[in-house]
Amino acid sequence: MKLNLTRPVIFFDLEATGTNVAADRIVEICVLKINPDGTEEIRTRRINPTIPIPPEVTKIHGISDEDVKDEPTFKSIARGLLDFIGNADLAGYNSNKFDVPMLIEEFYRAGIEFPMENRSLIDIQNIFHQMEQRTLVAAVKFYCNREHIGAHGAEADVRATYDVLLAQLEKYKDVQFTDKEGRISVPIVNDMQSLSTFTTNKDWVDFAGRMVYDKDGKELFNFGKHKGKRVEDVFRTEPSYYDWIMNGDFALSTKRTIEKIKLRGLQSRFGK
């Protein structure tokens, strides 16, 4: 099967020093670009994270400090990577929760704004978990009827992710899905925007999920002592909470969103 594309889609996978988007760094990235004509371009690069890789993490992906000490930093490859990605949609396995926020964070650290407007996000894990609820290794076995060789290597994982999506499109063609509200749809179709709608958490305000939208479209804190409270209300009654977040160990993408909400509240209060 060939993907139905109106623009390129990027399948990508990251290996990192850990899973904390705000504190950890990328050590390997693989990017598989599928063009609308079906042609493929793939790039795999190890990256010097400039911080130590914990031994327990090395045991998972097999990449040590010694392996990356002579590799380029993310900042040095950021502009070329952004050019390669272009306006492509983004796809991956658990990508909405980890790979996309981590990638955006690295671009912020490099002083580059990564444009997300009109870009579809397709999380193959969300399709899998909502339809079958298993892991990538199990997904390859279930959908592709083969063993996943080279798990936790970026290129092996990204190839497996692409293969799983193609198999999912075949398996769930015309299959109905009932959501938590009882609404019935046929969500797995060969269209990137539709897959993005099915796999993206529309309740999240920021990529880290620190804030969510309420039924009126207002931002609520999704953590800490103010969980469930509207962000603007908290900043109005406890201004120091804004400073605590901005000086804390939060993802830069979260802080950028917080800044926008704070500015919007000030403009509303002062009529600007």
N, C-alpha and C positions, 0 to 999 in steps of 0.2 A: 504493500500500500504506500501511496505517496501522500504526504501531508498537503492539505488544501491551504495554501499560503497566499496572502496578498503582499506580505513583506517577510523578510527573514525571521527566523526564530532561533534563539541561542539556547542550546542545552549546555548547562555548565555545572561543575562540581568543584567545591573548595575543600582542601585539607588545611587545618589551622592548628594553632598552638593550644586551642581549647574552644569552648562553646560560648564564652562571654563576648558578645559582640562589641561591647565597649572597651574591653581590656585585651582581648586576644587578637592575633594577627594571622593572615593567610601565609601558608608555607608552600602550597601548590594549587594551581588552578588549571583546569582543562575547559576549553570552550569549543563546542561543536556547533558550527553555524550551518543551518539548513536554509538554502536559498529557495525562492519561489519556483525556480526551474528544476528543483530537486538536487542540484549540485551541493556538495558538502565541503566545508573548510574546517580544519581542526587545529587547535593550538594548545600545547601543554607546556607549562612553565613552572619550575620551582622558584620560590621567592624567599629571600632572606627576610625573616620577620623582624629583625633587629632586637628581639627579645628571646630568652631561652625557650626551647620546646621541652615541656615536662616529660620525664622518662615514661610515665604512664600513658601519655598521649602518643609518644613514639611507638609504643607497643601496639597501638591501634593502627596507625597508618604507615609505620615503618620509616618515617622521615626523622632524622636526627639533626642536631645542631651542626655536626660535621658535614652533613649532606647539603646544607644550604648556606654555609658560611661564605662561599664565593659567588652565590647567586645574586642577581639584582634585587633591590628593594622594590616594593610595590610602587612607590612614588616614581621610580625611574621608568617603569613600564606603563604607568597609568594612562598617559595620553595616547599611546599606541593602542592599548586595549580598548579605550573608549572609542577610538576611530574604527576599530575592527567590529565592535558591537553595533555601532551606528544606531539606527532606529529600531533594531530588532526587538521582538518580544522575548521574554525570558522564561525558560522552562528548566525544571530540575526536580530532584527528589528531596522533599522537605525544604525546598528552596525558599518558600515564603517566610518560614520561621527562622531559617539560619543563613542560607547562601546569599539571598538578596540583601537582607540587612547588613551582613558582614561585608559584602561587596560595596554597598553604598557607603558604609562607614570608612572603608579603606580609601575610597575616592575623596571623601570629606577630609581625611587626614592628609591626603596629597594636595589639598587645596583645589579640588575639582568638583564641581556640582554635577552629579549624575542625573540627567533628565529622566523623569518617570512619567511625565504627562503623555497620555494616549498609548502607553506601553502595556500590553497584556502580560499577566503573570500566570503561568500554568504550573501548578504544583502536582506532579504525578503521584506523589505520596497521598495527597488528599483524595484523588480519584480512587486509588487503591484502598485507602483506609475506609472511605465511605462505602465502597462497593464490596470489599473483601476483608479489610482490616488485618494486614500483615506487614512484613519488612521487605526491603529491597531484595535480599537473597531469596526470600520466599516468593516475591513477585516475579523474579526471573524464572523460578521453577514453575510457578503456577501459570504464568502467561506465555512463556517462551519454551517451556518444557525442556530446560537445560539447567545445568549448574552455573552459578555465577562465579567464574574464576577471576581472582584478583580483586576481591572485595576490599574496599577502603583505599584502592588506588584511584586517583582522580579520573584517569582516562577510562579504566575498566568500568567505573561506576557511571560515568556519563554516557558511555556506549550502551550499558545495560538499561539506563533510564530511558534513552531514546527507543530502544527495542521494546521495552515494556509499554510505552505509550502507543506505539504502532499496534501492538497486540491488543491493548485495551480498546482502541478504536474499532478493531475487528470484533472483539468479544461482546462489547456493549452497544453495538449498532442496533438502534431501535429498541433497546432495553429501557423500560420505565423505572424511574426512581421516585420514591416517596420521601419527602423531607420531614422534619420534625413537626411542621405545621400541617402535615397531611396533604401537601400540594404534590401533584404528580407531574413529572416532566420526563423528557428523554434528553438528558444533559450531555451524554458522551457522543459528540459529533465532531466531524473533521473541520473544526473552525476554532482558531486560537482565542477569539473573544469569548465564545461560548464556554470553552474549557476554563478560561480565566475566571469567568463568572462563577462556575461551579467549584473551583478549587481555592478561590481567594476569600479570606475572612473579611467580609465587608464591614464588620462591626469595629475592626481595629482602626484607630486614628493614626497611630505611628507603627512602623514596621516591627518594633519590639513588643507591641501589645501592651504598653504601659497605660494607654488610654483607649477607651472604647466609646462608641456613639450610643446615646440613649434613643428611645423611640421617637424623640423630637429632633434627632440629629445634632444634639449638643454633646460636647466632649465630657466624659467622666473619667476620673482616675480609676485605674484598674489594679492598684497595688497600695500598700501602706495604710496609714491611719485615716486617709481620706478616700479610701476605695469606695466607689459608688457615688461620690460627690462631684458636682460639676466643677470643672477646672477653673472657669472664670469666677465662680462663687468663692472657691478656696483662695484664689489670688487676691480677691477683694477683701476677704475677712482675715487672711493670714499672709500678707505680702512676703514674709520671710521664707515661705515655702517655695516660692519661685527661685529665690537665691539659693536655697538648699539644693534644689534640683540642678540648677545651672552650674553649681560648684561640685556636684556629686558625680559618682561613677555611673553615669547614664550615657547611652549611645548618643553620638552627635546628631543623628537623625531625629531622635526624640527631643533633644534640646532645641533643634531648629523648629520643630512643630510647636513646642512650648512657647518659644519666642513669638511665633506668629499669633498664637492664641492670646498671649499677653498684650501684644501690640493692638490686636483687634479690640480687646476689652478697653484699652486706653482710648482708642479712637472713638469708640461708642460712648464712653463716659464724657469725653470732652468735645463731642460733636464734630470730629474731623473726618 
